[in-house]
Amino acid sequence: MAIFYKKSNRLFAAFELTEPISEARASSSGKYASLALSVRFHDADEMVRFDEQLKSVPGLKMVL
């Protein structure tokens, strides 16, 4: 989790985050955590670029 927060500023600097990244919930074992972030996209290409950035995050399992 700390790695994600550390890299998030660099990963998402080119995007308009409308709220800070926050930890929404952790699994009972502590192995997984849910994070919430809100992004404003200005066009479809920007959304694709954001998706590509998310795919580069080590350990990321799912994006909704």
Secondary structure, 3 states (H helix, E strand, C coil): CHHHHHHHHHHCCCCEEEEEEEEEEECCCCCCEEEEEEEECCCHHHHHHHHHHHHCCCCCCCCC
